[in-house]
Amino acid sequence: YYALHQIGDPNIPQFQHSVIGPIYIYPEPIADFILSKDSVCENENLSIIYNAINPDNNVPGITTPQVIDSSGWTITDPHGNITNYPNWGSNNINIILDTSGIWYFQLTVKSNSGCYSTKIDSVQVFTLPQANFTIIPDSTCLGTNPIFDGSFSSSNPSISGNSGPIVYWNWNFNSTPINNQTNGGPISQTFYSSGSKNISLLVVDQLGCEDSISKKLIIEDSLV
């Protein structure tokens, strides 16, 4: 582009002076990144793939190569806490999201001509279910059938960001698995050796978020 600059008295032509000079409009860079998922569970890893694009270098009159010379990241967590990451640059990032709610990610890139571009995207982080169960009794004898009840597990419906009801209860009775139960029980199991037994329960909710818990069961030798 060219600009016309005139000075002097518009009523006296001999005291007028004009200057024409170029104005350079530099192309902007394009801030861009890709999130590996648009929703995750608490404590799950999220990958952020840097995908920013250098300015167009085919603009007539612009002879200096245009490149991105700085990149700045900002993350806002669900509580509104803002953290700047000026040193991430053009690297791909892996981050653990440890709080349920909406997380916001912002990338700002600057070219060597001082032009800026910004992109903002968000991810929903879902609350984990809470696995829990009872053992009745928690100490018993060989050949008896203790009762395990996983219905005490909770999907945290009162917490913002809850992902849905529990759909699977996966038991492990001292290395004997019983998976994909569609309710929490009660369920019984017979043990044929004495000692301390490790009992674990993993619950899976509607969106695949998981939680697990382990407890001990003592199996005593049968009385003779």
C-alpha positions in Angstrom: 0.0 0.0 0.0 1.0 3.6 -0.6 0.1 6.7 1.5 -0.1 10.3 0.3 1.0 12.9 2.8 0.3 16.6 2.0 1.4 19.6 4.0 1.1 23.4 3.5 -1.7 25.9 3.0 -4.5 24.4 0.9 -5.4 27.9 -0.4 -1.9 28.7 -1.6 -0.7 26.1 -4.2 3.0 27.2 -4.1 3.1 26.4 -0.4 1.9 22.8 -0.7 4.1 19.8 -0.6 3.2 16.1 -1.2 5.0 12.9 -0.2 4.1 9.4 -1.3 5.5 6.5 0.6 4.9 2.8 1.1 3.0 1.3 4.0 3.8 -2.3 4.7 1.0 -4.5 6.0 2.6 -7.7 7.3 0.8 -11.0 7.3 -0.2 -12.5 10.6 1.0 -15.9 11.9 -1.7 -18.5 12.6 -1.9 -19.7 16.2 -3.1 -23.3 16.2 -2.9 -26.4 18.3 -4.7 -29.8 18.6 -6.0 -31.3 21.8 -5.8 -35.1 21.9 -9.3 -35.3 23.5 -12.2 -32.9 24.2 -13.0 -34.6 27.5 -10.9 -36.6 30.0 -11.2 -38.1 33.5 -9.5 -36.6 36.5 -5.8 -37.3 36.7 -5.7 -38.3 33.0 -3.0 -37.2 30.6 -3.9 -34.7 27.8 -1.6 -34.2 24.8 -1.4 -30.7 23.2 0.1 -30.8 19.7 1.6 -27.5 18.5 0.3 -26.7 15.0 0.9 -23.0 14.5 1.7 -21.8 11.0 4.3 -19.1 9.9 3.0 -16.0 8.1 2.4 -16.1 4.4 5.7 -15.3 2.6 4.1 -14.6 -0.8 2.9 -11.1 -0.1 4.1 -8.6 -2.8 6.6 -6.0 -1.4 7.5 -8.0 1.7 11.1 -9.1 1.2 12.0 -10.1 4.8 11.1 -13.8 5.5 8.2 -13.9 8.0 8.5 -16.5 10.7 7.1 -17.1 14.2 9.7 -16.0 16.7 7.9 -16.6 20.0 5.1 -18.7 21.4 3.4 -18.3 24.7 0.9 -20.6 26.5 -1.7 -19.9 29.2 -3.8 -22.5 31.0 -6.8 -21.6 33.2 -8.0 -24.3 35.5 -11.7 -24.8 36.6 -11.1 -22.6 39.7 -10.0 -19.7 37.5 -6.3 -20.0 38.4 -4.2 -18.7 35.4 -0.7 -20.1 34.7 1.6 -18.9 32.0 4.1 -21.1 30.3 6.5 -18.9 28.3 9.1 -21.6 27.8 6.9 -24.2 26.2 7.5 -22.6 22.8 6.7 -24.8 19.8 7.0 -28.1 21.7 4.2 -30.6 22.0 3.0 -30.8 25.6 1.7 -33.6 27.9 -0.2 -32.4 31.0 -2.1 -34.2 33.8 -5.5 -32.6 34.5 -6.2 -33.2 38.2 -9.3 -31.1 38.8 -12.8 -31.6 37.4 -14.5 -28.9 35.4 -13.6 -26.9 32.3 -9.9 -26.2 31.5 -9.0 -23.5 29.0 -5.8 -23.5 26.9 -4.5 -20.4 25.0 -1.7 -20.1 22.6 -0.4 -16.8 21.4 2.3 -16.6 18.6 4.2 -13.6 17.4 6.0 -13.1 14.1 9.4 -11.3 13.6 7.4 -8.3 12.4 5.5 -8.1 15.7 2.2 -9.5 14.4 0.2 -11.6 16.9 -2.4 -14.4 16.7 -4.2 -16.2 19.5 -6.2 -19.5 19.7 -8.3 -20.7 22.8 -9.7 -24.1 23.2 -11.2 -26.0 26.2 -11.4 -29.5 27.7 -14.1 -31.0 30.0 -12.6 -33.0 32.9 -14.9 -35.4 34.6 -15.0 -36.4 38.3 -13.9 -39.9 39.1 -16.3 -42.4 40.7 -15.4 -43.6 44.2 -15.0 -47.3 44.6 -15.9 -48.8 48.0 -17.2 -52.1 49.3 -17.9 -54.0 52.5 -16.8 -57.5 53.5 -19.0 -59.5 55.9 -17.4 -60.9 57.9 -13.9 -59.5 57.4 -12.4 -62.6 59.0 -13.7 -66.1 58.4 -12.8 -69.7 58.1 -11.9 -72.0 55.2 -14.8 -73.2 53.1 -17.2 -70.4 54.2 -18.6 -67.7 51.8 -18.0 -64.1 52.9 -20.2 -61.5 51.2 -18.8 -58.6 49.2 -21.0 -55.6 48.5 -19.8 -52.9 46.1 -23.0 -51.0 46.0 -21.4 -48.5 48.4 -19.4 -47.2 45.5 -20.5 -43.7 44.4 -20.5 -41.8 41.1 -20.3 -38.4 43.0 -23.6 -37.0 41.6 -23.3 -33.9 43.7 -20.0 -32.8 42.3 -19.8 -30.5 39.3 -18.3 -32.4 36.3 -19.7 -35.8 37.2 -19.5 -38.1 34.2 -22.4 -40.4 34.9 -23.4 -43.5 36.8 -21.2 -46.6 37.4 -21.8 -49.2 34.8 -19.2 -51.9 35.7 -17.9 -53.4 38.9 -14.7 -55.5 38.3 -13.7 -57.7 41.3 -10.4 -59.4 42.0 -10.5 -62.0 44.7 -6.8 -62.7 45.5 -6.0 -63.1 41.7 -9.3 -64.6 40.8 -11.0 -61.9 38.6 -14.8 -61.5 38.1 -15.2 -58.6 35.6 -18.0 -56.5 34.0 -20.6 -57.0 36.7 -23.4 -54.6 36.0 -24.3 -54.0 39.7 -22.3 -53.8 42.9 -23.5 -57.0 44.4 -23.8 -58.5 47.0 -21.5 -61.3 45.6 -20.0 -64.2 47.5 -16.7 -66.0 47.0 -15.3 -69.2 48.6 -11.6 -69.4 49.5 -9.8 -72.8 49.9 -6.5 -71.7 51.5 -5.9 -69.8 54.7 -4.1 -66.5 55.1 -4.5 -62.9 54.2 -6.3 -62.3 50.9 -6.2 -59.2 48.9 -9.6 -58.1 47.6 -9.8 -55.3 45.1 -12.7 -53.6 43.3 -12.4 -51.4 40.2 -15.5 -49.4 39.1 -16.1 -47.9 35.7 -18.6 -45.2 35.0 -20.6 -44.3 31.9 -17.7 -42.4 30.3 -15.0 -44.8 31.2 -13.6 -43.0 34.3 -12.3 -45.5 36.8 -11.4 -45.8 40.5 -10.2 -48.8 42.5 -9.9 -49.8 46.2 -8.3 -52.8 47.9 -9.0 -54.4 51.3 -7.7 -57.4 53.2 -9.7 -60.5 54.2 -8.3 -62.9 56.8 -9.1 -66.6 56.2 -8.5 -68.8 59.2 -7.9 -72.6 59.2 -11.0 -74.6 59.9 -11.4 -75.8 63.4 -11.0 -79.6 63.8 
